[in-house]
């Protein structure tokens, strides 16, 4: 539980509202990636596939699926919880704005810094100070960028799950070219009827 003052979109009169200490949440996000890699390694230990490179690639893919799926469910739950007191969204851009302003503030305690769109179903969200990268350090820049990529898999799932809960089927890709920044590209596939 946190004693911090809740920020919007929290409903202070909600008797079932619970809050999470931000330090605990940061530590959870930091530990999720190594845990996903350990679980993926344990699940492939008994199988004989062939080359070591293939095994590492398979383990990385299993960790990606685990983190993305976990993020997907978290995104669905957050939208179900925090958009229920709002009027129904009328278009996709309103949903993306909700994600950039309210959802991102809820999860990462700041809004997305930049939103760009081509108005044909592609949205690019830029966070110049992505919180999970704030404490990340490596010996070289390339090592840092490679090490940072798995930490983007969970937020990609959160975005995908949030959009799915609002009726948008989308693919989400993330990259970082300079720490602590992160860029998320959302491509809408088709809206559900």
C-alpha positions in Angstrom: 0.0 0.0 0.0 1.2 3.5 -0.8 0.6 6.7 1.2 1.1 8.7 -2.0 -1.8 10.9 -3.1 -3.5 9.2 -6.0 -3.5 11.0 -9.3 -6.4 10.9 -11.8 -8.0 8.7 -13.2 -8.3 7.2 -9.7 -11.7 7.4 -8.1 -11.0 8.4 -4.5 -14.5 7.5 -3.4 -14.0 3.9 -4.6 -14.0 1.7 -1.4 -12.3 -1.1 -3.2 -9.4 1.0 -4.6 -5.9 -0.3 -3.7 -2.6 1.3 -4.4 0.9 -0.1 -4.9 4.0 1.4 -3.7 6.0 2.7 -6.7 9.3 1.2 -5.5 7.8 -2.2 -5.2 6.3 -1.9 -8.7 9.7 -0.8 -10.1 11.4 -3.8 -8.5 8.7 -6.1 -9.9 9.2 -4.8 -13.4 13.0 -5.2 -13.1 12.7 -8.8 -11.9 10.0 -10.0 -14.3 12.5 -10.3 -17.3 15.1 -12.4 -15.5 12.3 -14.6 -14.1 10.8 -15.1 -17.5 14.2 -16.1 -18.9 14.8 -18.5 -15.9 11.4 -20.1 -16.5 12.0 -20.4 -20.2 15.4 -22.0 -19.6 13.9 -24.5 -17.1 11.1 -25.5 -19.6 13.7 -26.3 -22.3 16.3 -28.1 -20.2 15.1 -31.7 -20.8 14.6 -31.3 -24.6 17.4 -32.0 -27.1 17.0 -29.7 -30.1 20.4 -29.3 -31.6 22.5 -26.2 -31.6 23.0 -24.0 -28.6 22.0 -20.9 -30.6 18.7 -22.4 -31.4 18.1 -23.2 -27.7 18.9 -19.6 -26.7 16.6 -18.3 -29.5 13.8 -20.7 -28.3 14.3 -19.6 -24.7 14.2 -15.9 -25.7 11.0 -16.5 -27.7 9.4 -18.3 -24.7 10.3 -15.4 -22.4 8.9 -13.0 -24.9 5.6 -14.9 -25.1 5.4 -15.1 -21.3 6.0 -11.4 -20.7 3.8 -10.2 -23.6 0.9 -12.5 -22.4 1.3 -11.2 -18.8 1.3 -7.6 -20.0 -1.7 -8.3 -22.2 -3.7 -9.5 -19.2 -2.6 -6.6 -17.1 -3.6 -4.1 -19.9 -7.0 -5.7 -20.2 -7.6 -5.5 -16.4 -6.4 -1.9 -16.2 -8.8 -0.7 -18.9 -11.7 -2.7 -17.4 -11.0 -1.0 -14.1 -10.2 2.5 -15.0 -12.4 3.3 -18.0 -15.6 2.1 -16.5 -16.6 5.6 -15.2 -15.8 7.2 -18.6 -18.1 7.7 -21.6 -17.6 5.2 -24.3 -14.8 6.0 -26.7 -16.0 7.1 -30.1 -12.9 6.5 -32.3 -9.5 4.9 -32.3 -7.6 8.2 -31.7 -9.5 8.8 -28.5 -8.6 5.3 -27.3 -4.9 5.9 -28.1 -5.0 9.3 -26.3 -6.6 7.5 -23.2 -3.7 5.0 -23.4 -1.1 7.8 -23.7 -2.4 10.1 -21.0 -4.3 8.1 -18.4 -3.1 4.5 -18.7 0.6 5.5 -19.1 0.3 7.8 -16.0 -1.3 5.0 -14.1 1.4 2.4 -14.9 4.6 4.6 -15.3 3.6 7.8 -13.4 4.0 10.0 -16.5 2.4 10.6 -19.8 3.7 9.6 -23.2 6.0 12.4 -24.4 5.0 12.2 -28.1 2.2 10.7 -30.1 2.4 10.6 -33.9 0.0 9.0 -36.4 -0.4 8.7 -40.1 -4.2 8.5 -39.7 -4.2 5.1 -41.4 -3.9 2.9 -38.4 -0.3 3.4 -37.4 0.6 5.2 -34.1 4.0 5.9 -32.7 4.3 6.6 -29.0 7.5 8.0 -27.7 8.5 8.0 -24.0 11.8 9.9 -23.6 12.3 8.8 -20.0 10.9 5.3 -19.8 10.9 4.4 -16.1 12.1 0.8 -16.3 15.2 2.1 -18.1 15.9 4.9 -15.5 18.2 2.7 -13.4 19.6 0.6 -16.2 23.4 0.7 -16.8 25.7 -1.5 -18.8 29.4 -1.4 -19.8 28.8 -0.4 -23.4 26.0 1.3 -25.3 25.3 -1.7 -27.6 25.2 -4.0 -24.6 22.7 -1.7 -22.9 20.5 -1.5 -26.0 20.4 -5.3 -26.4 19.8 -5.7 -22.7 17.0 -3.2 -22.7 14.9 -4.9 -25.4 13.4 -7.6 -23.2 12.2 -4.9 -20.8 9.9 -3.6 -23.6 8.0 -6.9 -24.0 5.8 -6.5 -21.0 4.7 -2.9 -21.8 4.0 -4.0 -25.4 1.6 -6.6 -23.9 0.1 -3.9 -21.7 -0.6 -1.7 -24.7 -2.0 -4.6 -26.8 -4.2 -5.8 -24.0 -5.5 -2.3 -23.2 -6.4 -1.8 -26.9 -8.0 -5.2 -27.2 -10.1 -4.5 -24.2 -11.3 -1.3 -25.9 -12.1 -3.2 -29.1 -8.9 -2.6 -31.2 -6.9 -5.5 -32.5 -3.3 -4.3 -32.9 0.3 -5.4 -33.1 2.8 -3.5 -31.0 6.5 -3.3 -31.6 9.0 -1.5 -29.3 12.5 -0.3 -29.7 15.0 1.9 -28.0 17.8 3.7 -29.7 19.0 5.8 -26.7 18.4 4.9 -23.1 16.2 5.8 -21.2 13.9 6.5 -24.2 11.5 4.0 -25.7 9.4 4.0 -28.9 6.3 1.9 -29.3 4.7 1.4 -32.7 1.1 0.4 -32.8 -0.5 -1.0 -36.0 -4.2 -1.5 -35.8 -5.3 -4.7 -37.6 -9.0 -4.3 -37.7 -11.7 -3.2 -35.3 -14.0 -5.7 -33.8 -17.7 -5.4 -34.6 
